Amino acid sequence: MKQLTTDFEARFRRGDTPWEDPHPWHGLEELMRRFVPSEATILDVGCGLGTNALRLASLGYRVVGIDVSPSAIETAEARRAAAGVSCELRVADFFAGGREDLDVVFDRGCFHGFADGAGRSRFAATVAAALRPAGLWIDISGSSDNGDSPERVHDLGLPRLTLADMALAIEPYFETVEIRGDVFGQTPDTDFRAFVGVFRRRVRRLTVQA
């Protein structure tokens, strides 16, 4: 299992986090309004500085934000206190397991951070295990439609997935509700093309031929 980035704590400590936007993802409210009922329980995986988690909490959702970086969670908690919203934020390794009754897992940038199929499949399986039956996984991942050369993707470690990459990992555990093109963020570092996917946990795992 290979990840494009593994030194998250070191990068948060030195502020080298180009994936962090100063504002919540631009389509967040509309996406939640369409698919997620009020007061649903949402896990924000890799919540970082808490930008999206805090916005979801302000909309009335019950939110848990987790990240492997203590520095990120420390900052997120300070921002939560300043905003006066109710939201659980904690340091945790998503793969270590935990709750299994979530309504939604929200992921902006974790799934696409795995550089191989084994990592993406393990991530999808872990998302499924965290969700109640028919729970939703909402994912925002960088798209190969950006047109970067394979050499550039490799040399810079760019998060770029094809639909085939996603399907191989996701289909055994999830039905596709919707997938569309959008942009990952709104800064010069994050305004690349992305897939926005909404997936519903299957009742039974599907056998998919690679």
C-alpha positions in Angstrom: 0.0 0.0 0.0 1.6 3.3 -1.2 0.6 6.8 -0.3 1.6 10.0 -2.1 2.3 11.7 1.2 3.1 10.0 4.5 4.8 12.7 6.6 1.6 14.6 7.4 2.6 15.7 10.9 5.9 17.2 9.7 4.1 19.0 6.9 1.4 20.5 9.1 4.1 21.6 11.5 6.0 23.5 8.8 2.8 24.7 7.0 3.5 22.8 3.8 -0.1 21.8 3.2 -1.1 23.0 -0.3 -4.2 20.8 -0.2 -5.7 23.0 2.5 -8.1 25.6 1.2 -9.0 28.7 3.4 -12.7 28.1 2.8 -15.0 25.1 2.8 -15.2 23.2 -0.5 -17.4 25.4 -2.7 -20.0 22.7 -3.5 -20.3 21.4 0.1 -23.6 22.8 1.1 -25.4 22.0 -2.2 -24.1 18.4 -2.1 -25.2 17.9 1.5 -28.6 19.4 0.8 -29.2 17.0 -2.1 -28.1 13.8 -0.4 -27.8 14.1 3.4 -30.7 14.5 5.8 -30.4 17.0 8.6 -28.8 15.8 11.8 -27.0 13.0 10.0 -23.8 11.7 11.6 -20.8 12.5 9.4 -17.2 11.5 9.6 -14.7 13.8 7.9 -11.7 11.7 7.2 -8.4 13.5 7.0 -10.1 16.7 8.3 -6.9 18.6 8.5 -7.4 22.1 9.9 -11.1 21.4 10.2 -12.4 23.7 7.5 -15.1 21.4 6.0 -15.8 19.7 9.3 -16.6 23.0 11.0 -18.8 24.1 8.1 -20.8 20.8 8.3 -21.2 21.2 12.0 -22.5 24.8 11.5 -25.2 23.4 9.2 -26.5 21.2 12.0 -24.9 17.9 11.2 -23.3 15.7 13.9 -19.7 15.8 12.9 -16.6 13.9 13.8 -13.4 15.0 12.2 -10.3 12.8 12.4 -6.7 13.3 11.2 -3.4 11.5 11.8 -1.7 14.8 12.5 -1.8 16.1 16.1 -0.8 19.6 14.9 -3.7 19.7 12.5 -6.2 18.7 15.1 -4.8 21.2 17.6 -5.4 24.0 15.1 -8.8 22.6 14.1 -9.9 22.5 17.8 -8.8 26.1 18.3 -10.8 27.1 15.3 -13.8 25.1 16.6 -13.7 26.9 19.9 -13.4 30.3 18.3 -16.4 29.5 16.0 -18.5 28.2 18.9 -19.7 25.1 17.0 -20.3 21.6 18.3 -18.0 19.1 16.6 -15.8 16.3 17.8 -12.2 16.5 16.5 -9.6 13.9 17.4 -6.3 12.4 16.3 -6.9 9.0 14.8 -5.8 6.5 12.2 -8.8 5.7 10.0 -7.6 2.2 9.3 -7.6 1.4 13.1 -11.4 1.2 12.9 -14.0 2.5 15.3 -17.6 3.5 14.8 -19.7 1.3 12.5 -22.9 3.3 12.5 -22.1 6.4 10.5 -24.6 7.9 8.1 -21.9 9.5 5.9 -18.2 9.4 5.4 -16.9 12.6 3.8 -13.5 12.5 2.1 -11.8 15.3 0.3 -8.4 14.2 -0.7 -7.7 10.9 1.2 -8.8 8.3 -1.3 -6.9 9.9 -4.1 -3.8 10.0 -1.9 -3.1 6.3 -2.4 -0.8 5.5 -5.3 -1.8 1.9 -5.8 -4.9 -0.2 -6.1 -4.3 -2.1 -2.9 -4.3 1.1 -0.9 -7.5 2.4 -2.6 -9.3 -0.9 -2.1 -8.3 -1.0 1.6 -9.6 2.6 2.0 -12.9 1.8 0.3 -13.3 -1.3 2.5 -12.6 0.7 5.6 -15.2 3.3 4.6 -17.8 0.6 4.1 -17.1 -0.9 7.5 -17.6 2.5 9.2 -21.0 3.0 7.6 -24.4 1.8 8.6 -26.2 -0.2 5.8 -27.0 2.0 2.9 -24.8 4.8 4.3 -23.1 7.2 2.0 -19.5 7.9 1.0 -19.0 11.3 -0.5 -15.6 11.6 -2.1 -13.7 14.4 -3.9 -10.6 13.1 -5.8 -8.2 14.5 -8.4 -9.0 13.4 -11.9 -6.7 12.1 -14.6 -8.7 14.4 -17.0 -6.3 17.2 -16.0 -4.1 16.0 -18.8 -0.8 15.8 -16.9 1.8 13.6 -18.5 2.5 10.3 -16.7 6.1 11.6 -16.0 4.7 14.8 -14.3 2.2 12.8 -12.3 5.0 10.4 -11.1 7.6 13.0 -10.4 5.4 15.4 -8.5 3.2 12.8 -6.9 0.0 14.4 -8.3 -3.3 12.9 -7.1 -4.8 11.8 -10.4 -7.4 9.0 -10.7 -9.2 7.5 -13.7 -12.7 6.3 -13.4 -11.3 2.8 -13.8 -9.0 3.3 -10.8 -12.0 4.4 -8.7 -14.3 1.6 -9.9 -11.9 -1.2 -9.1 -11.7 -0.1 -5.5 -15.2 1.1 -4.9 -17.6 -1.2 -6.8 -17.2 -4.3 -4.5 -18.5 -2.2 -1.6 -20.6 0.6 -3.0 -23.3 1.4 -5.5 -22.7 4.6 -7.5 -25.4 7.2 -6.8 -23.7 10.0 -8.7 -20.3 10.9 -10.1 -19.5 14.1 -11.9 -16.6 16.5 -12.8 -15.8 19.6 -10.7 -12.7 21.2 -9.3 -10.9 20.1 -6.1 -10.4 23.6 -4.7 -10.1 27.3 -5.4 -6.4 28.1 -4.8 -3.6 28.0 -7.4 -2.5 24.7 -5.8 -6.0 23.1 -5.7 -7.9 24.3 -8.7 -7.3 21.1 -10.6 -10.1 19.0 -12.1 -11.7 16.4 -9.8 -14.3 13.8 -9.6 -17.1 14.3 -7.0 -18.6 10.9 -6.2 -21.6 9.9 -4.0 -21.6 6.1 -3.3 -24.1 4.0 -1.3 -22.8 1.1 0.8 -23.9 -2.3 -0.6 -25.8 -4.8 1.5 -23.5 -7.5 0.3 -20.0 -7.2 -1.2 -20.0 -7.6 -5.0 -17.4 -9.7 -6.7 -15.7 -7.6 -9.4 -13.3 -8.9 -12.0 -10.2 -6.8 -12.5 
